[in-house]
């Protein structure tokens, strides 16, 4: 899968404020940024406390991290059933934004009225068109609904925060443990662990953590490319 450079990531990025501006006079498109539930935010902040981020970036990472949470509470069958629907909805949103940008580009009076720079519209539109033909075929699977939130989170940690791969993987691992996702942090039965010596216990727990981190690294290698999943959070 082709990896897009930082410039492409930034060009395709659309913030909530930019989306609101683009669609400010378009009643058929309503964008609302949801609030993070306190219980979920508490789990995320418990992980983020060890990462020293500026407030704006922290708020963004909190939000992107929260996008993962609902999917971690579904079983494999439920996630698989969501897969096709999620991608269709996501593509519809992309297509809506593409259509709107094309409309704005052809209406100078409107984009001036909305105080949107023509170059901004053109760059965003070109980035979206460039990414539209990438990765169009998806098979339903238990992990597919997680592809978009993982992709956006991985790339935001990389480009917005400046994290290296191993730090990104460690953060997502810690997030999955906090969310109690699958076997993360719970690969060994507590009763079996208690029968081990302290040395053997540490060895087993380290092996469990390594296995968990290997899972996240595979996600990163599969879902961490910068392609059609441009930001609109």
Secondary structure, 3 states (H helix, E strand, C coil): CCCCCHHHHHHHCECHHHHHHHCCCCCCCCCCCCCCCHHHHHHHHHHHCCCCCCHHHHHHHHHHHHHHHHHHCCCHHHHHHHHHHHHHHHHHHHHHHHHHHHHHHCCHHHHHHCCCCHHHHHHHHHHHHHHHCCCCCCCCCCCCHHHHHHHHHHHHHHHHHCCCHHHHHHHHHHHHHHCCCCCCCCCCCHHHHHCCCHHHHHHHHHHHHHHHHHHHHHHHHHHCCCCCCCCEC
